[in-house]
Amino acid sequence: MMRWDLPLVIDGEVHACQCGAYRNWIVFNMRDDSVWLRCEAGHEAQDPRLDTAWYNRISGPVDRFHPTLEDGLRHLGH
């Protein structure tokens, strides 16, 4: 997982959460190659336009998996 503080542009559009948030994301790269986004209000959703290849281009290769979501969030200071 990684932080994404800037607006997240996907396919030329700024991605926004259902709550209206459009920045300060936590991006989760899951073991099944799916990518999930979590806004600062705690809403989570998978975005099928993103995958592990996209994540690796942006963040570098995954070097660690967290055993739980809570552990990963703690690692990021949440």
PyMOL Python script that loads the backbone (N, CA, C, O; Angstrom):
from pymol import cmd

cmd.read_pdbstr("""\
ATOM      1  N   MET A   1       0.825  -1.172   0.000  1.00  0.00           N
ATOM      2  CA  MET A   1       0.000   0.000   0.000  1.00  0.00           C
ATOM      3  C   MET A   1       0.869   1.234   0.000  1.00  0.00           C
ATOM      4  O   MET A   1       2.018   1.198   0.439  1.00  0.00           O
ATOM      5  N   MET A   2       0.319   2.325  -0.492  1.00  0.00           N
ATOM      6  CA  MET A   2       1.060   3.588  -0.533  1.00  0.00           C
ATOM      7  C   MET A   2       0.079   4.746  -0.397  1.00  0.00           C
ATOM      8  O   MET A   2      -1.122   4.601  -0.621  1.00  0.00           O
ATOM      9  N   ARG A   3       0.616   5.877  -0.031  1.00  0.00           N
ATOM     10  CA  ARG A   3      -0.173   7.108  -0.011  1.00  0.00           C
ATOM     11  C   ARG A   3      -0.162   7.730  -1.393  1.00  0.00           C
ATOM     12  O   ARG A   3       0.807   7.595  -2.140  1.00  0.00           O
ATOM     13  N   TRP A   4      -1.242   8.407  -1.724  1.00  0.00           N
ATOM     14  CA  TRP A   4      -1.333   9.183  -2.962  1.00  0.00           C
ATOM     15  C   TRP A   4      -2.022  10.478  -2.578  1.00  0.00           C
ATOM     16  O   TRP A   4      -3.249  10.541  -2.515  1.00  0.00           O
ATOM     17  N   ASP A   5      -1.226  11.517  -2.319  1.00  0.00           N
ATOM     18  CA  ASP A   5      -1.759  12.772  -1.796  1.00  0.00           C
ATOM     19  C   ASP A   5      -2.334  13.692  -2.866  1.00  0.00           C
ATOM     20  O   ASP A   5      -3.201  14.512  -2.565  1.00  0.00           O
ATOM     21  N   LEU A   6      -1.879  13.576  -4.086  1.00  0.00           N
ATOM     22  CA  LEU A   6      -2.363  14.426  -5.175  1.00  0.00           C
ATOM     23  C   LEU A   6      -3.668  13.883  -5.741  1.00  0.00           C
ATOM     24  O   LEU A   6      -4.029  12.742  -5.455  1.00  0.00           O
ATOM     25  N   PRO A   7      -4.382  14.672  -6.535  1.00  0.00           N
ATOM     26  CA  PRO A   7      -5.537  14.113  -7.232  1.00  0.00           C
ATOM     27  C   PRO A   7      -5.089  12.916  -8.072  1.00  0.00           C
ATOM     28  O   PRO A   7      -4.013  12.942  -8.669  1.00  0.00           O
ATOM     29  N   LEU A   8      -5.897  11.893  -8.117  1.00  0.00           N
ATOM     30  CA  LEU A   8      -5.584  10.666  -8.856  1.00  0.00           C
ATOM     31  C   LEU A   8      -6.279  10.734 -10.207  1.00  0.00           C
ATOM     32  O   LEU A   8      -7.507  10.715 -10.283  1.00  0.00           O
ATOM     33  N   VAL A   9      -5.492  10.812 -11.272  1.00  0.00           N
ATOM     34  CA  VAL A   9      -6.034  10.910 -12.627  1.00  0.00           C
ATOM     35  C   VAL A   9      -5.974   9.527 -13.260  1.00  0.00           C
ATOM     36  O   VAL A   9      -4.904   8.928 -13.370  1.00  0.00           O
ATOM     37  N   ILE A  10      -7.131   9.029 -13.673  1.00  0.00           N
ATOM     38  CA  ILE A  10      -7.237   7.714 -14.310  1.00  0.00           C
ATOM     39  C   ILE A  10      -7.938   7.911 -15.644  1.00  0.00           C
ATOM     40  O   ILE A  10      -9.045   8.446 -15.701  1.00  0.00           O
ATOM     41  N   ASP A  11      -7.292   7.480 -16.709  1.00  0.00           N
ATOM     42  CA  ASP A  11      -7.847   7.620 -18.064  1.00  0.00           C
ATOM     43  C   ASP A  11      -8.254   9.067 -18.353  1.00  0.00           C
ATOM     44  O   ASP A  11      -9.284   9.311 -18.981  1.00  0.00           O
ATOM     45  N   GLY A  12      -7.444  10.024 -17.893  1.00  0.00           N
ATOM     46  CA  GLY A  12      -7.690  11.427 -18.194  1.00  0.00           C
ATOM     47  C   GLY A  12      -8.712  12.116 -17.310  1.00  0.00           C
ATOM     48  O   GLY A  12      -9.011  13.292 -17.519  1.00  0.00           O
ATOM     49  N   GLU A  13      -9.257  11.406 -16.321  1.00  0.00           N
ATOM     50  CA  GLU A  13     -10.264  11.992 -15.430  1.00  0.00           C
ATOM     51  C   GLU A  13      -9.773  11.932 -13.993  1.00  0.00           C
ATOM     52  O   GLU A  13      -9.123  10.967 -13.589  1.00  0.00           O
ATOM     53  N   VAL A  14     -10.087  12.968 -13.225  1.00  0.00           N
ATOM     54  CA  VAL A  14      -9.760  12.967 -11.803  1.00  0.00           C
ATOM     55  C   VAL A  14     -10.743  12.026 -11.107  1.00  0.00           C
ATOM     56  O   VAL A  14     -11.958  12.209 -11.185  1.00  0.00           O
ATOM     57  N   HIS A  15     -10.200  11.026 -10.431  1.00  0.00           N
ATOM     58  CA  HIS A  15     -11.031  10.061  -9.715  1.00  0.00           C
ATOM     59  C   HIS A  15     -11.531  10.693  -8.418  1.00  0.00           C
ATOM     60  O   HIS A  15     -10.756  11.296  -7.677  1.00  0.00           O
ATOM     61  N   ALA A  16     -12.813  10.554  -8.152  1.00  0.00           N
ATOM     62  CA  ALA A  16     -13.397  11.082  -6.923  1.00  0.00           C
ATOM     63  C   ALA A  16     -14.184   9.988  -6.224  1.00  0.00           C
ATOM     64  O   ALA A  16     -14.785   9.129  -6.870  1.00  0.00           O
ATOM     65  N   CYS A  17     -14.177  10.027  -4.905  1.00  0.00           N
ATOM     66  CA  CYS A  17     -14.953   9.100  -4.082  1.00  0.00           C
ATOM     67  C   CYS A  17     -16.412   9.523  -4.089  1.00  0.00           C
ATOM     68  O   CYS A  17     -16.746  10.642  -4.475  1.00  0.00           O
ATOM     69  N   GLN A  18     -17.261   8.627  -3.663  1.00  0.00           N
ATOM     70  CA  GLN A  18     -18.683   8.937  -3.544  1.00  0.00           C
ATOM     71  C   GLN A  18     -18.930  10.094  -2.576  1.00  0.00           C
ATOM     72  O   GLN A  18     -19.951  10.775  -2.676  1.00  0.00           O
ATOM     73  N   CYS A  19     -18.006  10.322  -1.641  1.00  0.00           N
ATOM     74  CA  CYS A  19     -18.160  11.402  -0.667  1.00  0.00           C
ATOM     75  C   CYS A  19     -17.624  12.734  -1.188  1.00  0.00           C
ATOM     76  O   CYS A  19     -17.748  13.759  -0.518  1.00  0.00           O
ATOM     77  N   GLY A  20     -17.031  12.720  -2.383  1.00  0.00           N
ATOM     78  CA  GLY A  20     -16.507  13.936  -2.974  1.00  0.00           C
ATOM     79  C   GLY A  20     -15.001  14.102  -2.848  1.00  0.00           C
ATOM     80  O   GLY A  20     -14.433  14.984  -3.491  1.00  0.00           O
ATOM     81  N   ALA A  21     -14.334  13.282  -2.040  1.00  0.00           N
ATOM     82  CA  ALA A  21     -12.876  13.373  -1.893  1.00  0.00           C
ATOM     83  C   ALA A  21     -12.208  13.015  -3.217  1.00  0.00           C
ATOM     84  O   ALA A  21     -12.653  12.108  -3.921  1.00  0.00           O
ATOM     85  N   TYR A  22     -11.144  13.730  -3.545  1.00  0.00           N
ATOM     86  CA  TYR A  22     -10.433  13.450  -4.791  1.00  0.00           C
ATOM     87  C   TYR A  22      -8.918  13.459  -4.605  1.00  0.00           C
ATOM     88  O   TYR A  22      -8.178  13.380  -5.585  1.00  0.00           O
ATOM     89  N   ARG A  23      -8.451  13.553  -3.374  1.00  0.00           N
ATOM     90  CA  ARG A  23      -7.020  13.497  -3.083  1.00  0.00           C
ATOM     91  C   ARG A  23      -6.834  12.812  -1.733  1.00  0.00           C
ATOM     92  O   ARG A  23      -7.805  12.459  -1.064  1.00  0.00           O
ATOM     93  N   ASN A  24      -5.566  12.627  -1.339  1.00  0.00           N
ATOM     94  CA  ASN A  24      -5.224  11.977  -0.061  1.00  0.00           C
ATOM     95  C   ASN A  24      -5.732  10.540   0.011  1.00  0.00           C
ATOM     96  O   ASN A  24      -6.387  10.150   0.978  1.00  0.00           O
ATOM     97  N   TRP A  25      -5.427   9.766  -1.013  1.00  0.00           N
ATOM     98  CA  TRP A  25      -5.818   8.358  -1.088  1.00  0.00           C
ATOM     99  C   TRP A  25      -4.786   7.474  -0.412  1.00  0.00           C
ATOM    100  O   TRP A  25      -3.619   7.844  -0.282  1.00  0.00           O
ATOM    101  N   ILE A  26      -5.229   6.309   0.014  1.00  0.00           N
ATOM    102  CA  ILE A  26      -4.340   5.193   0.286  1.00  0.00           C
ATOM    103  C   ILE A  26      -4.658   4.173  -0.796  1.00  0.00           C
ATOM    104  O   ILE A  26      -5.816   3.803  -0.994  1.00  0.00           O
ATOM    105  N   VAL A  27      -3.625   3.724  -1.493  1.00  0.00           N
ATOM    106  CA  VAL A  27      -3.788   2.804  -2.617  1.00  0.00           C
ATOM    107  C   VAL A  27      -3.298   1.436  -2.163  1.00  0.00           C
ATOM    108  O   VAL A  27      -2.160   1.294  -1.716  1.00  0.00           O
ATOM    109  N   PHE A  28      -4.152   0.444  -2.278  1.00  0.00           N
ATOM    110  CA  PHE A  28      -3.838  -0.928  -1.867  1.00  0.00           C
ATOM    111  C   PHE A  28      -3.621  -1.790  -3.101  1.00  0.00           C
ATOM    112  O   PHE A  28      -4.486  -1.851  -3.974  1.00  0.00           O
ATOM    113  N   ASN A  29      -2.495  -2.447  -3.180  1.00  0.00           N
ATOM    114  CA  ASN A  29      -2.246  -3.438  -4.222  1.00  0.00           C
ATOM    115  C   ASN A  29      -2.428  -4.800  -3.565  1.00  0.00           C
ATOM    116  O   ASN A  29      -1.644  -5.191  -2.701  1.00  0.00           O
ATOM    117  N   MET A  30      -3.457  -5.513  -3.976  1.00  0.00           N
ATOM    118  CA  MET A  30      -3.804  -6.777  -3.327  1.00  0.00           C
ATOM    119  C   MET A  30      -3.102  -7.956  -4.000  1.00  0.00           C
ATOM    120  O   MET A  30      -2.645  -7.854  -5.139  1.00  0.00           O
ATOM    121  N   ARG A  31      -3.026  -9.046  -3.297  1.00  0.00           N
ATOM    122  CA  ARG A  31      -2.355 -10.246  -3.822  1.00  0.00           C
ATOM    123  C   ARG A  31      -3.028 -10.805  -5.069  1.00  0.00           C
ATOM    124  O   ARG A  31      -2.392 -11.519  -5.844  1.00  0.00           O
ATOM    125  N   ASP A  32      -4.307 -10.490  -5.273  1.00  0.00           N
ATOM    126  CA  ASP A  32      -5.005 -10.974  -6.472  1.00  0.00           C
ATOM    127  C   ASP A  32      -4.856 -10.014  -7.655  1.00  0.00           C
ATOM    128  O   ASP A  32      -5.586 -10.130  -8.640  1.00  0.00           O
ATOM    129  N   ASP A  33      -3.910  -9.060  -7.563  1.00  0.00           N
ATOM    130  CA  ASP A  33      -3.604  -8.063  -8.600  1.00  0.00           C
ATOM    131  C   ASP A  33      -4.652  -6.963  -8.719  1.00  0.00           C
ATOM    132  O   ASP A  33      -4.576  -6.147  -9.638  1.00  0.00           O
ATOM    133  N   SER A  34      -5.624  -6.919  -7.818  1.00  0.00           N
ATOM    134  CA  SER A  34      -6.582  -5.815  -7.840  1.00  0.00           C
ATOM    135  C   SER A  34      -5.999  -4.628  -7.072  1.00  0.00           C
ATOM    136  O   SER A  34      -5.128  -4.788  -6.217  1.00  0.00           O
ATOM    137  N   VAL A  35      -6.494  -3.453  -7.394  1.00  0.00           N
ATOM    138  CA  VAL A  35      -6.075  -2.235  -6.712  1.00  0.00           C
ATOM    139  C   VAL A  35      -7.318  -1.595  -6.107  1.00  0.00           C
ATOM    140  O   VAL A  35      -8.320  -1.375  -6.787  1.00  0.00           O
ATOM    141  N   TRP A  36      -7.229  -1.303  -4.822  1.00  0.00           N
ATOM    142  CA  TRP A  36      -8.324  -0.674  -4.087  1.00  0.00           C
ATOM    143  C   TRP A  36      -7.875   0.698  -3.636  1.00  0.00           C
ATOM    144  O   TRP A  36      -6.696   0.922  -3.362  1.00  0.00           O
ATOM    145  N   LEU A  37      -8.820   1.610  -3.561  1.00  0.00           N
ATOM    146  CA  LEU A  37      -8.562   2.976  -3.122  1.00  0.00           C
ATOM    147  C   LEU A  37      -9.354   3.247  -1.844  1.00  0.00           C
ATOM    148  O   LEU A  37     -10.504   2.829  -1.708  1.00  0.00           O
ATOM    149  N   ARG A  38      -8.720   3.948  -0.920  1.00  0.00           N
ATOM    150  CA  ARG A  38      -9.392   4.338   0.325  1.00  0.00           C
ATOM    151  C   ARG A  38      -9.235   5.845   0.477  1.00  0.00           C
ATOM    152  O   ARG A  38      -8.121   6.369   0.474  1.00  0.00           O
ATOM    153  N   CYS A  39     -10.370   6.536   0.612  1.00  0.00           N
ATOM    154  CA  CYS A  39     -10.318   7.980   0.775  1.00  0.00           C
ATOM    155  C   CYS A  39     -10.048   8.316   2.235  1.00  0.00           C
ATOM    156  O   CYS A  39     -10.044   7.431   3.090  1.00  0.00           O
ATOM    157  N   GLU A  40      -9.824   9.594   2.518  1.00  0.00           N
ATOM    158  CA  GLU A  40      -9.502   9.997   3.879  1.00  0.00           C
ATOM    159  C   GLU A  40     -10.673   9.814   4.834  1.00  0.00           C
ATOM    160  O   GLU A  40     -10.478   9.808   6.050  1.00  0.00           O
ATOM    161  N   ALA A  41     -11.895   9.664   4.304  1.00  0.00           N
ATOM    162  CA  ALA A  41     -13.060   9.412   5.148  1.00  0.00           C
ATOM    163  C   ALA A  41     -13.228   7.924   5.449  1.00  0.00           C
ATOM    164  O   ALA A  41     -14.100   7.544   6.230  1.00  0.00           O
ATOM    165  N   GLY A  42     -12.390   7.074   4.829  1.00  0.00           N
ATOM    166  CA  GLY A  42     -12.431   5.638   5.098  1.00  0.00           C
ATOM    167  C   GLY A  42     -13.248   4.825   4.127  1.00  0.00           C
ATOM    168  O   GLY A  42     -13.417   3.623   4.334  1.00  0.00           O
ATOM    169  N   HIS A  43     -13.770   5.438   3.062  1.00  0.00           N
ATOM    170  CA  HIS A  43     -14.502   4.672   2.053  1.00  0.00           C
ATOM    171  C   HIS A  43     -13.508   3.916   1.188  1.00  0.00           C
ATOM    172  O   HIS A  43     -12.470   4.458   0.810  1.00  0.00           O
ATOM    173  N   GLU A  44     -13.822   2.674   0.875  1.00  0.00           N
ATOM    174  CA  GLU A  44     -12.944   1.830   0.064  1.00  0.00           C
ATOM    175  C   GLU A  44     -13.679   1.326  -1.152  1.00  0.00           C
ATOM    176  O   GLU A  44     -14.856   0.973  -1.077  1.00  0.00           O
ATOM    177  N   ALA A  45     -12.977   1.292  -2.289  1.00  0.00           N
ATOM    178  CA  ALA A  45     -13.565   0.762  -3.514  1.00  0.00           C
ATOM    179  C   ALA A  45     -12.459   0.262  -4.427  1.00  0.00           C
ATOM    180  O   ALA A  45     -11.375   0.842  -4.496  1.00  0.00           O
ATOM    181  N   GLN A  46     -12.754  -0.821  -5.123  1.00  0.00           N
ATOM    182  CA  GLN A  46     -11.831  -1.336  -6.124  1.00  0.00           C
ATOM    183  C   GLN A  46     -12.018  -0.525  -7.402  1.00  0.00           C
ATOM    184  O   GLN A  46     -13.140  -0.169  -7.764  1.00  0.00           O
ATOM    185  N   ASP A  47     -10.919  -0.240  -8.074  1.00  0.00           N
ATOM    186  CA  ASP A  47     -11.011   0.416  -9.370  1.00  0.00           C
ATOM    187  C   ASP A  47     -10.476  -0.551 -10.415  1.00  0.00           C
ATOM    188  O   ASP A  47      -9.273  -0.805 -10.453  1.00  0.00           O
ATOM    189  N   PRO A  48     -11.341  -1.097 -11.265  1.00  0.00           N
ATOM    190  CA  PRO A  48     -10.911  -2.108 -12.240  1.00  0.00           C
ATOM    191  C   PRO A  48      -9.961  -1.569 -13.306  1.00  0.00           C
ATOM    192  O   PRO A  48      -9.340  -2.356 -14.021  1.00  0.00           O
ATOM    193  N   ARG A  49      -9.833  -0.246 -13.431  1.00  0.00           N
ATOM    194  CA  ARG A  49      -8.907   0.327 -14.406  1.00  0.00           C
ATOM    195  C   ARG A  49      -7.467   0.265 -13.918  1.00  0.00           C
ATOM    196  O   ARG A  49      -6.544   0.481 -14.703  1.00  0.00           O
ATOM    197  N   LEU A  50      -7.258  -0.023 -12.642  1.00  0.00           N
ATOM    198  CA  LEU A  50      -5.921  -0.090 -12.061  1.00  0.00           C
ATOM    199  C   LEU A  50      -5.572  -1.530 -11.736  1.00  0.00           C
ATOM    200  O   LEU A  50      -6.436  -2.314 -11.344  1.00  0.00           O
ATOM    201  N   ASP A  51      -4.295  -1.878 -11.902  1.00  0.00           N
ATOM    202  CA  ASP A  51      -3.843  -3.233 -11.593  1.00  0.00           C
ATOM    203  C   ASP A  51      -2.418  -3.175 -11.040  1.00  0.00           C
ATOM    204  O   ASP A  51      -1.859  -2.093 -10.861  1.00  0.00           O
ATOM    205  N   THR A  52      -1.842  -4.331 -10.774  1.00  0.00           N
ATOM    206  CA  THR A  52      -0.502  -4.392 -10.199  1.00  0.00           C
ATOM    207  C   THR A  52       0.538  -3.758 -11.115  1.00  0.00           C
ATOM    208  O   THR A  52       1.474  -3.125 -10.627  1.00  0.00           O
ATOM    209  N   ALA A  53       0.398  -3.912 -12.424  1.00  0.00           N
ATOM    210  CA  ALA A  53       1.351  -3.297 -13.355  1.00  0.00           C
ATOM    211  C   ALA A  53       1.333  -1.776 -13.197  1.00  0.00           C
ATOM    212  O   ALA A  53       2.391  -1.148 -13.163  1.00  0.00           O
ATOM    213  N   TRP A  54       0.144  -1.181 -13.100  1.00  0.00           N
ATOM    214  CA  TRP A  54       0.042   0.265 -12.860  1.00  0.00           C
ATOM    215  C   TRP A  54       0.703   0.623 -11.535  1.00  0.00           C
ATOM    216  O   TRP A  54       1.488   1.568 -11.460  1.00  0.00           O
ATOM    217  N   TYR A  55       0.382  -0.133 -10.496  1.00  0.00           N
ATOM    218  CA  TYR A  55       0.939   0.129  -9.163  1.00  0.00           C
ATOM    219  C   TYR A  55       2.468   0.088  -9.208  1.00  0.00           C
ATOM    220  O   TYR A  55       3.125   0.975  -8.663  1.00  0.00           O
ATOM    221  N   ASN A  56       3.032  -0.921  -9.844  1.00  0.00           N
ATOM    222  CA  ASN A  56       4.491  -1.050  -9.928  1.00  0.00           C
ATOM    223  C   ASN A  56       5.132   0.093 -10.715  1.00  0.00           C
ATOM    224  O   ASN A  56       6.230   0.532 -10.372  1.00  0.00           O
ATOM    225  N   ARG A  57       4.470   0.577 -11.757  1.00  0.00           N
ATOM    226  CA  ARG A  57       5.001   1.720 -12.508  1.00  0.00           C
ATOM    227  C   ARG A  57       5.037   2.974 -11.651  1.00  0.00           C
ATOM    228  O   ARG A  57       5.952   3.787 -11.775  1.00  0.00           O
ATOM    229  N   ILE A  58       4.059   3.132 -10.793  1.00  0.00           N
ATOM    230  CA  ILE A  58       3.947   4.339  -9.972  1.00  0.00           C
ATOM    231  C   ILE A  58       4.821   4.256  -8.718  1.00  0.00           C
ATOM    232  O   ILE A  58       5.485   5.229  -8.362  1.00  0.00           O
ATOM    233  N   SER A  59       4.824   3.116  -8.057  1.00  0.00           N
ATOM    234  CA  SER A  59       5.464   3.017  -6.735  1.00  0.00           C
ATOM    235  C   SER A  59       6.758   2.231  -6.724  1.00  0.00           C
ATOM    236  O   SER A  59       7.513   2.300  -5.755  1.00  0.00           O
ATOM    237  N   GLY A  60       7.027   1.487  -7.779  1.00  0.00           N
ATOM    238  CA  GLY A  60       8.118   0.529  -7.725  1.00  0.00           C
ATOM    239  C   GLY A  60       7.546  -0.813  -7.306  1.00  0.00           C
ATOM    240  O   GLY A  60       6.410  -0.881  -6.836  1.00  0.00           O
ATOM    241  N   PRO A  61       8.311  -1.876  -7.467  1.00  0.00           N
ATOM    242  CA  PRO A  61       7.792  -3.212  -7.148  1.00  0.00           C
ATOM    243  C   PRO A  61       7.394  -3.350  -5.680  1.00  0.00           C
ATOM    244  O   PRO A  61       7.976  -2.731  -4.790  1.00  0.00           O
ATOM    245  N   VAL A  62       6.394  -4.173  -5.469  1.00  0.00           N
ATOM    246  CA  VAL A  62       5.955  -4.466  -4.104  1.00  0.00           C
ATOM    247  C   VAL A  62       7.070  -5.223  -3.397  1.00  0.00           C
ATOM    248  O   VAL A  62       7.570  -6.221  -3.916  1.00  0.00           O
ATOM    249  N   ASP A  63       7.456  -4.761  -2.234  1.00  0.00           N
ATOM    250  CA  ASP A  63       8.528  -5.427  -1.494  1.00  0.00           C
ATOM    251  C   ASP A  63       8.057  -5.970  -0.155  1.00  0.00           C
ATOM    252  O   ASP A  63       8.852  -6.520   0.608  1.00  0.00           O
ATOM    253  N   ARG A  64       6.771  -5.818   0.135  1.00  0.00           N
ATOM    254  CA  ARG A  64       6.283  -6.245   1.438  1.00  0.00           C
ATOM    255  C   ARG A  64       4.763  -6.359   1.410  1.00  0.00           C
ATOM    256  O   ARG A  64       4.082  -5.537   0.798  1.00  0.00           O
ATOM    257  N   PHE A  65       4.244  -7.375   2.073  1.00  0.00           N
ATOM    258  CA  PHE A  65       2.810  -7.522   2.268  1.00  0.00           C
ATOM    259  C   PHE A  65       2.523  -7.411   3.749  1.00  0.00           C
ATOM    260  O   PHE A  65       3.262  -7.952   4.571  1.00  0.00           O
ATOM    261  N   HIS A  66       1.462  -6.720   4.092  1.00  0.00           N
ATOM    262  CA  HIS A  66       1.036  -6.600   5.484  1.00  0.00           C
ATOM    263  C   HIS A  66       0.024  -7.696   5.769  1.00  0.00           C
ATOM    264  O   HIS A  66      -0.826  -7.983   4.926  1.00  0.00           O
ATOM    265  N   PRO A  67       0.100  -8.313   6.942  1.00  0.00           N
ATOM    266  CA  PRO A  67      -0.812  -9.414   7.244  1.00  0.00           C
ATOM    267  C   PRO A  67      -2.257  -8.964   7.415  1.00  0.00           C
ATOM    268  O   PRO A  67      -3.173  -9.752   7.183  1.00  0.00           O
ATOM    269  N   THR A  68      -2.481  -7.718   7.814  1.00  0.00           N
ATOM    270  CA  THR A  68      -3.836  -7.211   7.986  1.00  0.00           C
ATOM    271  C   THR A  68      -3.911  -5.776   7.477  1.00  0.00           C
ATOM    272  O   THR A  68      -2.894  -5.090   7.370  1.00  0.00           O
ATOM    273  N   LEU A  69      -5.108  -5.338   7.170  1.00  0.00           N
ATOM    274  CA  LEU A  69      -5.325  -3.955   6.766  1.00  0.00           C
ATOM    275  C   LEU A  69      -4.883  -3.003   7.873  1.00  0.00           C
ATOM    276  O   LEU A  69      -4.251  -1.981   7.605  1.00  0.00           O
ATOM    277  N   GLU A  70      -5.215  -3.339   9.105  1.00  0.00           N
ATOM    278  CA  GLU A  70      -4.864  -2.490  10.234  1.00  0.00           C
ATOM    279  C   GLU A  70      -3.348  -2.330  10.369  1.00  0.00           C
ATOM    280  O   GLU A  70      -2.860  -1.240  10.668  1.00  0.00           O
ATOM    281  N   ASP A  71      -2.614  -3.403  10.151  1.00  0.00           N
ATOM    282  CA  ASP A  71      -1.156  -3.340  10.211  1.00  0.00           C
ATOM    283  C   ASP A  71      -0.612  -2.410   9.122  1.00  0.00           C
ATOM    284  O   ASP A  71       0.291  -1.612   9.374  1.00  0.00           O
ATOM    285  N   GLY A  72      -1.158  -2.517   7.929  1.00  0.00           N
ATOM    286  CA  GLY A  72      -0.714  -1.644   6.835  1.00  0.00           C
ATOM    287  C   GLY A  72      -1.038  -0.190   7.101  1.00  0.00           C
ATOM    288  O   GLY A  72      -0.208   0.683   6.849  1.00  0.00           O
ATOM    289  N   LEU A  73      -2.233   0.088   7.608  1.00  0.00           N
ATOM    290  CA  LEU A  73      -2.591   1.457   7.929  1.00  0.00           C
ATOM    291  C   LEU A  73      -1.713   2.023   9.033  1.00  0.00           C
ATOM    292  O   LEU A  73      -1.327   3.191   8.992  1.00  0.00           O
ATOM    293  N   ARG A  74      -1.404   1.203  10.007  1.00  0.00           N
ATOM    294  CA  ARG A  74      -0.504   1.623  11.088  1.00  0.00           C
ATOM    295  C   ARG A  74       0.884   1.957  10.515  1.00  0.00           C
ATOM    296  O   ARG A  74       1.518   2.929  10.926  1.00  0.00           O
ATOM    297  N   HIS A  75       1.333   1.148   9.579  1.00  0.00           N
ATOM    298  CA  HIS A  75       2.614   1.373   8.919  1.00  0.00           C
ATOM    299  C   HIS A  75       2.645   2.742   8.229  1.00  0.00           C
ATOM    300  O   HIS A  75       3.688   3.394   8.177  1.00  0.00           O
ATOM    301  N   LEU A  76       1.492   3.169   7.700  1.00  0.00           N
ATOM    302  CA  LEU A  76       1.400   4.465   7.026  1.00  0.00           C
ATOM    303  C   LEU A  76       1.063   5.608   7.994  1.00  0.00           C
ATOM    304  O   LEU A  76       0.904   6.753   7.572  1.00  0.00           O
ATOM    305  N   GLY A  77       0.956   5.301   9.258  1.00  0.00           N
ATOM    306  CA  GLY A  77       0.695   6.346  10.244  1.00  0.00           C
ATOM    307  C   GLY A  77      -0.771   6.646  10.482  1.00  0.00           C
ATOM    308  O   GLY A  77      -1.110   7.715  10.989  1.00  0.00           O
ATOM    309  N   HIS A  78      -1.641   5.723  10.125  1.00  0.00           N
ATOM    310  CA  HIS A  78      -3.093   5.927  10.344  1.00  0.00           C
ATOM    311  C   HIS A  78      -3.562   5.129  11.532  1.00  0.00           C
ATOM    312  O   HIS A  78      -4.744   5.169  11.874  1.00  0.00           O
TER     313      HIS A  78
END
""", "prot")
cmd.dss("prot")
cmd.show_as("cartoon", "prot")
cmd.util.cbc("prot")
cmd.orient("prot")
